[in-house]
Amino acid sequence: MGKTARWLVIASLFFGLSYPLIWNLGWPEGLITAWKGAGVALLALAAASEARDGDGWLLAAVLGFGALGDVLLVGSMTTGAIAFIIGHVLAIWLYLRNRRATLAPSQRALALLVVPVSVLIAWSLPVDRAQAPGIAIYALFVAAMAAAAWSSRFPRYRTGIGAMMFLASDLLIFARMGPFEGAIWAGLAIWLLYYVGQVLVYLGVRRTLNSDVAVSAG
């Protein structure tokens, strides 16, 4: 990781991990929204600063649309979800371009099961059943992203786990529309699962791409 990227990641960690601390300080909504978006936006800038090929720029775009979704969600769940879906589609493209050569049976089973199981869980959660189809469709994209990440050549204990944390964060959002409605701990859990997941995705993909550059240079 270069010096510029390292400082951008440090700044991202400051904004991302401190974001829950400013929720109840009475700050202007615009400032809170900017603080929220800064965490993943700085990761996108870090990825862009080290992008050397299509995969590097795809990573930057994935994170960029994640940051855009973070900001747009404040005003509209629909537009925010659209930004995230675009990011998920780009992430699936990135991971499919970097498929792992072989998968253990347990790894293949997880990749195959995570999509239908996640969609079913998401569909079953909201009390307002009119919301269930839209939620299930969105869950299809995020679960497919997580399955593709798990099946990619990027480190599972970084990128794979990070993508699964992103999925868990979204399922927890849907659970607040049903069984976890009013749970005071859910907001913090949702944010930390999402943000830390994005950090792990960035670190895992970037590490592999940096290794590729080092090997080609050698």
C-alpha positions as CSV (number, residue, x, y, z in Angstrom):
1,M,0.0,0.0,0.0
2,G,1.4,3.4,-1.0
3,K,1.7,6.3,1.3
4,T,-1.3,8.2,-0.2
5,A,-3.5,5.1,0.1
6,R,-2.4,4.5,3.6
7,W,-3.3,7.9,4.8
8,L,-6.6,7.8,3.0
9,V,-7.4,4.5,4.7
10,I,-6.4,5.9,8.1
11,A,-8.8,8.9,7.5
12,S,-11.5,6.5,6.4
13,L,-11.1,4.6,9.7
14,F,-11.4,7.8,11.6
15,F,-14.7,8.8,9.9
16,G,-16.2,5.3,9.6
17,L,-15.5,4.2,13.2
18,S,-16.4,7.6,14.8
19,Y,-19.7,8.0,12.8
20,P,-21.9,6.4,15.5
21,L,-20.4,8.7,18.1
22,I,-21.9,11.8,16.4
23,W,-25.5,10.5,16.0
24,N,-26.9,12.2,19.0
25,L,-24.8,15.4,19.1
26,G,-27.4,17.6,17.4
27,W,-25.1,18.4,14.5
28,P,-26.7,19.7,11.2
29,E,-28.0,16.8,9.1
30,G,-25.8,17.8,6.1
31,L,-22.7,17.5,8.3
32,I,-23.7,14.1,9.7
33,T,-24.5,12.8,6.2
34,A,-21.1,14.0,4.9
35,W,-19.4,12.3,7.8
36,K,-21.3,9.1,7.1
37,G,-20.3,9.1,3.4
38,A,-16.7,10.0,4.1
39,G,-15.8,6.6,5.5
40,V,-16.3,4.6,2.3
41,A,-15.6,7.5,0.0
42,L,-12.1,7.7,1.3
43,L,-11.7,3.9,0.7
44,A,-12.8,4.6,-2.9
45,L,-10.2,7.3,-3.2
46,A,-7.5,5.0,-1.8
47,A,-8.5,2.3,-4.3
48,A,-8.4,4.9,-7.2
49,S,-5.0,6.1,-6.1
50,E,-3.5,2.6,-6.6
51,A,-5.6,1.5,-9.6
52,R,-3.4,0.2,-12.3
53,D,-5.8,-1.9,-14.3
54,G,-9.5,-2.7,-14.9
55,D,-9.8,-4.6,-11.6
56,G,-8.3,-1.7,-9.6
57,W,-10.8,0.7,-11.2
58,L,-13.7,-1.7,-10.6
59,L,-12.8,-1.8,-6.9
60,A,-12.8,2.0,-6.8
61,A,-16.1,2.2,-8.5
62,V,-17.7,-0.5,-6.2
63,L,-16.6,1.5,-3.2
64,G,-17.6,4.8,-4.8
65,F,-21.2,3.6,-5.4
66,G,-21.3,2.3,-1.8
67,A,-20.4,5.8,-0.6
68,L,-23.0,7.3,-2.9
69,G,-25.6,4.9,-1.5
70,D,-24.7,5.9,2.0
71,V,-25.4,9.5,1.3
72,L,-28.5,9.0,-0.9
73,L,-30.2,6.7,1.6
74,V,-30.6,9.7,3.9
75,G,-33.0,11.3,1.5
76,S,-34.5,8.3,-0.3
77,M,-34.3,4.6,0.4
78,T,-35.1,3.9,-3.3
79,T,-32.3,6.0,-4.8
80,G,-29.9,4.8,-2.2
81,A,-30.8,1.2,-3.0
82,I,-30.3,1.8,-6.7
83,A,-26.8,3.2,-6.0
84,F,-25.9,0.1,-4.0
85,I,-27.4,-2.2,-6.6
86,I,-25.1,-0.7,-9.2
87,G,-22.2,-1.2,-6.8
88,H,-23.2,-4.8,-6.3
89,V,-23.4,-5.5,-10.1
90,L,-19.9,-4.0,-10.5
91,A,-18.6,-6.1,-7.6
92,I,-20.1,-9.3,-9.1
93,W,-18.3,-8.4,-12.3
94,L,-15.0,-7.9,-10.4
95,Y,-15.3,-11.2,-8.5
96,L,-16.4,-13.2,-11.6
97,R,-13.3,-11.8,-13.5
98,N,-11.3,-13.2,-10.6
99,R,-12.9,-16.6,-10.0
100,R,-11.0,-19.1,-7.8
101,A,-9.7,-22.0,-9.8
102,T,-11.1,-24.7,-7.4
103,L,-13.5,-24.7,-4.6
104,A,-13.8,-27.1,-1.7
105,P,-17.2,-28.8,-1.5
106,S,-18.1,-26.8,1.6
107,Q,-17.1,-23.6,0.0
108,R,-19.1,-24.4,-3.1
109,A,-22.1,-25.3,-1.0
110,L,-22.0,-22.0,0.9
111,A,-21.7,-20.0,-2.4
112,L,-24.7,-21.8,-3.8
113,L,-26.9,-21.6,-0.7
114,V,-26.3,-18.0,0.4
115,V,-28.4,-16.5,-2.4
116,P,-31.7,-18.5,-2.0
117,V,-31.4,-18.6,1.8
118,S,-30.7,-14.8,2.0
119,V,-33.6,-14.0,-0.4
120,L,-36.0,-16.1,1.6
121,I,-34.9,-14.6,4.9
122,A,-35.2,-11.1,3.6
123,W,-38.6,-11.8,2.1
124,S,-39.9,-13.2,5.4
125,L,-38.8,-10.3,7.6
126,P,-40.9,-7.2,7.0
127,V,-44.2,-6.9,8.8
128,D,-45.6,-4.9,5.9
129,R,-45.9,-7.7,3.3
130,A,-46.1,-5.1,0.5
131,Q,-42.5,-4.4,1.1
132,A,-41.4,-8.0,0.9
133,P,-41.0,-8.4,-3.0
134,G,-38.8,-5.3,-3.3
135,I,-36.7,-6.3,-0.3
136,A,-36.3,-9.8,-1.8
137,I,-35.1,-8.4,-5.1
138,Y,-32.6,-6.1,-3.4
139,A,-31.4,-9.1,-1.3
140,L,-30.8,-11.1,-4.5
141,F,-28.2,-8.6,-5.6
142,V,-26.3,-8.3,-2.3
143,A,-26.4,-12.0,-1.7
144,A,-25.1,-12.7,-5.3
145,M,-22.3,-10.2,-4.6
146,A,-21.4,-12.0,-1.4
147,A,-21.5,-15.4,-3.1
148,A,-19.3,-14.2,-5.9
149,A,-16.8,-12.7,-3.4
150,W,-16.6,-15.9,-1.5
151,S,-15.9,-17.8,-4.7
152,S,-13.3,-15.4,-5.9
153,R,-9.5,-15.6,-5.7
154,F,-9.4,-12.7,-3.2
155,P,-8.7,-13.7,0.5
156,R,-11.8,-15.2,2.1
157,Y,-10.8,-13.9,5.5
158,R,-10.8,-10.4,4.2
159,T,-12.9,-9.9,1.0
160,G,-15.1,-13.0,1.5
161,I,-15.9,-12.3,5.2
162,G,-16.3,-8.6,4.4
163,A,-18.9,-9.3,1.7
164,M,-20.7,-11.6,4.1
165,M,-20.7,-8.9,6.8
166,F,-22.2,-6.5,4.2
167,L,-25.0,-9.0,3.6
168,A,-25.6,-9.5,7.3
169,S,-25.9,-5.7,7.7
170,D,-28.6,-5.5,5.1
171,L,-30.5,-8.5,6.5
172,L,-30.4,-6.8,9.9
173,I,-31.8,-3.6,8.3
174,F,-34.7,-5.7,7.0
175,A,-35.1,-7.3,10.4
176,R,-35.7,-3.9,11.9
177,M,-38.8,-3.8,9.7
178,G,-40.1,-6.9,11.6
179,P,-38.8,-8.9,14.6
180,F,-36.1,-6.4,15.6
181,E,-38.2,-3.3,15.2
182,G,-37.2,-0.8,17.9
183,A,-34.0,-2.7,18.9
184,I,-31.7,0.0,20.2
185,W,-28.5,-2.0,19.4
186,A,-29.4,-2.7,15.8
187,G,-28.3,0.7,14.3
188,L,-24.8,0.3,15.7
189,A,-24.6,-3.3,14.6
190,I,-25.8,-2.4,11.1
191,W,-23.2,0.3,10.6
192,L,-20.3,-1.6,12.0
193,L,-21.0,-4.7,10.0
194,Y,-21.4,-2.6,6.8
195,Y,-18.4,-0.3,7.3
196,V,-15.9,-2.9,8.6
197,G,-17.1,-5.2,5.8
198,Q,-16.3,-2.6,3.2
199,V,-12.8,-2.1,4.8
200,L,-12.1,-5.9,4.6
201,V,-13.3,-6.0,1.0
202,Y,-10.9,-3.2,0.1
203,L,-8.0,-4.7,2.0
204,G,-8.4,-8.1,0.5
205,V,-8.8,-7.1,-3.1
206,R,-6.1,-4.5,-2.9
207,R,-3.6,-6.9,-1.4
208,T,-4.2,-9.4,-4.2
209,L,-3.9,-6.8,-6.9
210,N,-0.7,-5.4,-5.4
211,S,0.7,-8.9,-5.3
212,D,-0.1,-9.3,-9.0
213,V,1.8,-6.0,-9.8
214,A,4.8,-7.2,-7.7
215,V,4.9,-10.5,-9.5
216,S,4.6,-8.9,-13.0
217,A,7.3,-6.4,-12.1
218,G,9.6,-9.2,-10.9
